Amino acid sequence: MESAQEGHRARSFRAADGLTLAFRDYGSPFSQRTPVICLAGLTRNSKDFDPLARRLASNRRVLTLDARGRGASSYDPKFENYNLIVEVGDALQLVSSELRRPCAIVGTSRGGLQALILNGVRPDLVRGVALNDVGPELAPQGLARIFGYLGIRPEPLESWADAVAALKANNAADFQLSEAQWLDWAKRSFRETPEGRLELDYDPKMRDAALAAAKNAPGGDFWPQFRALADKETLLIRGENSDLLTLETVAKMRRVKPDLVTATVRGRGHAPFLDEPEALNALDAFLARLDSRERAL
């Protein structure tokens, strides 16, 4: 399915198990530059990448995916399917069906973990990876904060001011934002109900799935997948106040991959929005390096 929206085409496809998944398609499919696919965080969706995708779409194709249970994608009747393996399979289906050349993956938080796994499974489809505030291991304090609010849904909110207040309650200590930026964040995080109220834009069953996964592998261990990026252009963006990606983990990542390029976004916690100058400059340079490599092949 496809419909025209401002700045992008709203499209969807059927996953291998029949679930309908939504994505946004920006730019020209005929561009010769490295295409980009953006994968969002645990409870996030394609709206997070709209400013970045619009910027990049002037000269390259950009796809931004709503993972199952998020945004405009269908909720899965089996919450156990909200796991990295199934989600990587969904992303792989989109990449292999839509893109005709290896792509760059921009992954925020959980989307970055999906990028690591996807590269490990199909390195031939991946030109480079940009990790947004995520690494091969996750700090316990950051996970604890996320689990503190994940899937706990308040009564539908009455106004966007209420939505902004809800975001500030969990994030004001780590994010230095204008009121307009808080409102933009709220509009990417909440959706309107048929009654005109606001609710979080993801399946609350995500909590059950995440807690089950944490019991099996608390904090995760994605070092083998990170080491598999040895020959790939890799960018790491970190929020200055991040509690999920520690400076110690960043230092270890540099030791494992000495050519890792890093950028720090001031006044941001987990995770930067990727519309900040530090992030945009780093991403522009990252994609320029990939384009240069592709022309050299």
SVG drawing of the C-alpha trace seen along z (x, -y; Angstrom):
<svg xmlns="http://www.w3.org/2000/svg" viewBox="-14 -27 57 44">
<polyline fill="none" stroke="black" stroke-width="0.4" points="0.0,0.0 1.1,-3.6 -0.2,-7.1 1.4,-10.5 2.3,-12.5 4.2,-15.8 7.8,-15.0 7.4,-11.3 5.4,-8.3 3.6,-6.4 3.9,-2.7 3.4,0.7 4.3,4.3 3.3,7.7 5.9,9.4 6.6,13.1 4.0,13.9 1.3,11.7 1.5,8.6 1.2,5.3 4.2,3.0 4.4,-0.6 7.4,-2.6 8.1,-6.0 9.8,-6.3 11.8,-9.5 13.8,-10.7 14.3,-9.1 14.7,-5.4 16.9,-6.2 19.5,-8.1 23.1,-6.7 24.1,-7.6 24.2,-5.2 20.6,-4.6 19.7,-4.8 17.4,-2.8 16.5,-4.2 15.6,-1.9 14.0,-3.4 14.3,-2.7 12.3,-0.3 9.1,-2.3 9.8,-4.8 8.8,-5.0 9.5,-6.4 8.4,-9.9 11.7,-10.3 13.7,-10.4 11.5,-12.8 13.8,-15.9 16.9,-13.8 15.1,-11.9 13.9,-15.2 17.4,-16.6 19.0,-13.5 16.2,-13.0 17.4,-15.8 20.0,-13.4 19.4,-9.9 16.7,-7.3 15.8,-7.0 13.4,-4.5 12.2,-4.8 10.5,-1.8 7.8,-1.5 8.7,1.8 5.8,4.1 3.7,2.7 4.9,-0.8 3.6,-3.8 1.4,-2.9 2.4,0.7 0.0,3.4 0.3,4.7 1.4,8.3 -1.2,10.6 1.8,12.5 3.9,10.1 6.7,12.7 7.3,11.6 8.5,8.2 12.1,9.5 15.2,8.5 15.3,11.6 11.8,11.1 12.4,7.4 15.6,7.9 13.8,10.3 11.2,7.6 14.0,5.0 15.8,7.5 12.7,8.1 12.3,4.3 15.9,3.8 16.1,6.8 12.8,5.9 13.3,2.2 17.0,1.4 19.1,2.4 22.5,1.6 24.1,2.0 22.7,-0.6 23.7,-2.6 21.8,-1.8 21.1,-4.6 19.9,-2.8 18.7,-4.5 19.1,-2.5 17.3,0.8 17.4,0.0 21.2,-0.1 21.2,3.4 19.0,4.5 21.6,2.9 24.4,5.0 22.5,8.2 21.4,7.5 25.0,6.8 26.0,10.0 23.4,12.0 23.7,10.2 26.9,8.1 26.5,7.9 23.5,5.6 25.2,3.2 27.7,0.5 28.0,-1.1 26.3,-1.6 25.6,-4.7 24.8,-3.8 22.7,-6.5 23.4,-6.2 23.8,-2.5 26.7,0.0 27.4,3.7 26.5,3.5 23.8,1.5 24.3,-0.2 22.1,1.2 21.0,-2.2 19.7,-3.2 17.8,0.1 16.3,-0.4 15.1,-3.9 13.5,-2.6 11.8,0.4 10.5,-2.1 8.1,-3.6 8.0,-1.1 4.4,0.1 2.9,-1.7 0.2,-3.7 -1.5,-6.6 -5.1,-7.4 -5.4,-9.1 -4.1,-12.7 -6.3,-15.6 -3.9,-18.0 -0.5,-18.3 0.5,-20.3 -0.2,-17.2 1.9,-15.1 4.8,-17.6 4.5,-17.4 4.6,-13.6 7.8,-13.7 9.4,-16.3 8.7,-14.1 11.0,-11.4 13.5,-13.4 13.9,-17.0 17.1,-16.3 19.0,-15.0 17.6,-17.1 18.0,-20.8 15.2,-21.7 13.0,-24.7 9.3,-24.4 8.9,-24.0 11.3,-21.0 9.4,-19.4 6.2,-19.7 7.9,-18.2 9.0,-15.3 5.5,-14.8 4.0,-14.7 6.5,-12.0 5.7,-10.0 1.9,-10.2 -1.0,-9.7 -4.6,-11.0 -7.4,-8.6 -10.7,-8.6 -12.0,-10.6 -9.5,-13.3 -7.3,-12.4 -3.6,-11.4 -1.9,-8.0 1.6,-6.6 2.2,-5.4 3.2,-1.8 1.8,1.5 1.9,1.7 2.7,5.4 6.2,4.3 6.9,4.3 6.1,8.0 8.4,8.8 11.3,6.6 11.1,8.0 11.1,11.5 14.2,10.8 16.0,9.1 15.6,12.2 17.4,14.2 20.2,11.7 20.3,8.7 22.2,5.9 22.8,8.0 26.2,8.9 26.5,7.7 30.3,7.6 30.6,10.3 28.2,8.4 30.2,5.2 33.4,6.9 31.8,8.0 31.9,4.3 35.7,4.4 35.7,3.6 32.6,1.4 32.4,-2.4 30.9,-3.0 29.8,-6.1 28.8,-6.3 26.7,-9.2 26.3,-9.6 24.1,-12.0 26.3,-13.9 24.0,-12.8 23.3,-9.3 22.6,-6.8 22.5,-3.8 25.8,-4.2 28.6,-4.9 31.9,-6.5 33.6,-3.3 31.7,-1.3 32.6,-4.0 36.3,-3.6 36.1,0.1 34.4,-0.2 37.3,-2.4 39.9,0.2 38.0,2.9 37.5,0.8 40.2,-1.9 38.7,-3.6 35.4,-4.1 34.2,-7.7 32.4,-9.3 30.4,-12.4 28.9,-13.8 25.6,-15.8 25.5,-18.3 22.4,-18.7 21.0,-15.4 20.4,-12.2 19.2,-8.9 18.9,-9.4 19.8,-12.4 17.1,-13.4 19.6,-13.4 18.6,-17.0 21.3,-18.6 24.3,-20.2 26.8,-17.7 24.8,-14.7 24.0,-16.2 27.6,-17.1 28.8,-13.6 26.1,-11.9 26.9,-14.1 30.6,-13.1 29.7,-9.5 27.5,-9.3 30.1,-11.2 32.7,-8.6 30.3,-5.8 29.5,-7.5 33.2,-7.9 33.8,-4.2 30.9,-3.3 32.3,-5.4 35.6,-3.7 34.2,-0.2"/>
</svg>
